Amino acid sequence: MSQPERSGNACLNTTDLVVAYGTTRVVEQLDLSVPSGKLTAFVGPNGSGKSTILRALAGLLAPTDGTILLDGRSIDQLSTRAMAQRIGVLSQGPVAPQGLSVLDLVRQGRYPHRPLFSRWTEKDTAACDEALEQTGMTALRERRIDHLSGGQKQRAWIAMTLAQETPVLLLDEPTTFLDLAHQIDLMELAANLVRNLNKTVVAVLHDLNQAARYADHMIMLKDGRVIAAGPPEEIVTADIVRAVFQVDSMIIPDPVTQTPLCIPIPKRP
């Protein structure tokens, strides 16, 4: 079985990380590396700590012990504004105020770059326009958020994070509650951000095959620990799937992308 991967070239690293809710430890002695300029997928069963780890990486959840490094520097040493200039976060099920337009939402992504009481600049406008174009939301810029479809709302929130102009994007279950077409659109968008803009994207995903198709790097988690990390062709194996999900499977090449395709084997009575 593959071992947790360590990389000195990773933009996000954890060492001996412990994260707890009250007295319940969810993540225990975690060593994890997120490679720069790649799409990394966190996968694992419910309760494996995927979203908890993502929140800790974003600085939204303080660890009990251990360190989190962003480009070699502990995030404890970074101000909230400095973190917001480096890491954009799309949380699960974000909610916008009633009546807010797409453009209003996207403009909020510029706050980390603007001093208090400063005036709106041409650079701010250009960043918002670019974010809307990248997400295909330019034509909907004046539309109210509450009048959008689920897929359009997700794109609007991603546009806001792009307007932050951060090198790192953390997406917590971005495809949840979306239909198949919108899931594909969103994953294609995430992959294009990596390929075309050299973003570092980390996404918590439930669909193993979706992760294997789009991710450059996968991290398999169970009980708050890394079971395996690396490229999909090395990570999505019958042995690792069984160890992580307690499911027997057959792994075949995806007929479209040649990435690993996991076919679960039904349990016989």
SULHU-V861633 format. One record per run of one state. SS is the DSSP state (H for helix, E for strand, C for the rest). FROM is the first residue (numbers start at 1). TO is the last residue. If there is no record, write none. Layout:
# SULHU-V861633
ss=SS from=FROM to=TO
ss=SS from=FROM to=TO
This chain:
# SULHU-V861633
ss=C from=1 to=9
ss=E from=10 to=21
ss=C from=22 to=23
ss=E from=24 to=35
ss=C from=36 to=38
ss=E from=39 to=44
ss=C from=45 to=49
ss=H from=50 to=57
ss=C from=58 to=64
ss=E from=65 to=70
ss=C from=71 to=72
ss=E from=73 to=74
ss=H from=75 to=77
ss=C from=78 to=79
ss=H from=80 to=86
ss=E from=87 to=90
ss=C from=91 to=100
ss=E from=101 to=101
ss=H from=102 to=113
ss=C from=114 to=121
ss=H from=122 to=134
ss=C from=135 to=137
ss=H from=138 to=140
ss=C from=141 to=143
ss=E from=144 to=144
ss=H from=145 to=147
ss=C from=148 to=149
ss=H from=150 to=163
ss=C from=164 to=167
ss=E from=168 to=172
ss=C from=173 to=179
ss=H from=180 to=197
ss=C from=198 to=199
ss=E from=200 to=204
ss=C from=205 to=207
ss=H from=208 to=214
ss=C from=215 to=216
ss=E from=217 to=222
ss=C from=223 to=224
ss=E from=225 to=230
ss=C from=231 to=231
ss=H from=232 to=235
ss=C from=236 to=237
ss=H from=238 to=245
ss=C from=246 to=248
ss=E from=249 to=253
ss=C from=254 to=259
ss=E from=260 to=264
ss=C from=265 to=269
